[in-house]
Amino acid sequence: MCESGDEVLSDVHIHIPPSSRLSNGGHATTRFYFEIPTSKNQPNASLTLPKVHVCGKQILESKHQGALDNDDDDDDESVTMTTVDEDGDMVVVRKRMGQKERNVIVINHAMATTLSDVGLQVWQGCLLLCDFLLTHREMFKGRVVLELGSGVGLCSTVMAMTASHVFATDIGTSVLELCQRNITHNYHYLMGHSDENQERVEVQVRELDWFQSTKSSDHPGPFQWSKKDIEKLGEVTVIIAADVVYDDDLTDAFFNTLIRLMSSGKDKTAFIALEKRLNFTIEDLNVTCKAYDHFQLHINRLVSSQDVKYCVEQLPVNFPQCFQYCRTEQLLVSQPGCRLSDGLVANSAC
């Protein structure tokens, strides 16, 4: 088990190496390339997900590179295998000089951090949730969305491509400032992907401490909630969160916050994505995931709640992979009146 002072490192960059350029704060910059599913491959809002085969890493990377290197808007299937010359050597497809890069989100982030600062990194569950958001764009079109634990802002940035208003929330000045910089840096690019008839989307970075209630202020700081923000919060119909389950106390506070938010304003659906991190423990003499077990306890309490009826569903992770990373069986998505990306979704209006 990881102690609070130990450094932890996301394995996202095993597959997507960060650039060699570091900022003054020692942060890396990573270009996250992605594909937007075509309408014929996009599931509808009723969540009748298609059976999509998740390609192996070699084929997946070939399709990913092809989407970036072709000027034509051909189908993704145009590059699905390695091409070789007459001698059997692999032909490397290179980008043409002067070609404009498309479908890339540039994120500034930390590499290794202590457990208390993991929000400064990018994690696998975040990329899984981004896949889900891109695949189900019609479901989120025009919605007011709140993200819990936004970290560096990647999920909120993707959500801004379809939603009308996004609250990206977290705690800590360093995390909030980094989140704001990333969202600002990518904002104009993402607006180019939004619907032509969509009004200008607003993305607000706000501080939300799960151990305290949201409070308005007549003289708010850059990340504090104004009275106008609190009113807009009542219009939220979608809550998202990715990789926020790793500490039992935080998980307790997360569900307290989630229930409080879902119990006010409009009916809401939450989508939560997470990765089950397995460890061998001497206590159990077995490979377990204590943090996920604690998470499931809260889910079971939601299902058995007598005050509010929650519908909880674990979603199949068979939607198209839009970002480049390694999908594993430990990545899940769920829904309780709200939806979770570890295989869980919960709804307060079932």
Beta strands, then each sheet from edge to edge (+ up, - down):
strand 1: 7-8
strand 2: 28-33
strand 3: 104-109
strand 4: 113-114
strand 5: 144-148
strand 6: 165-170
strand 7: 202-207
strand 8: 238-242
strand 9: 269-275
strand 10: 279-281
strand 11: 286-288
strand 12: 311-315
strand 13: 331-339
strand 14: 343-347
sheet 1: 1+ 4-
sheet 2: 2+ 3-
sheet 3: 7+ 6+ 5+ 8+ 9+ 13- 12+ 14-
sheet 4: 10+ 11-
end
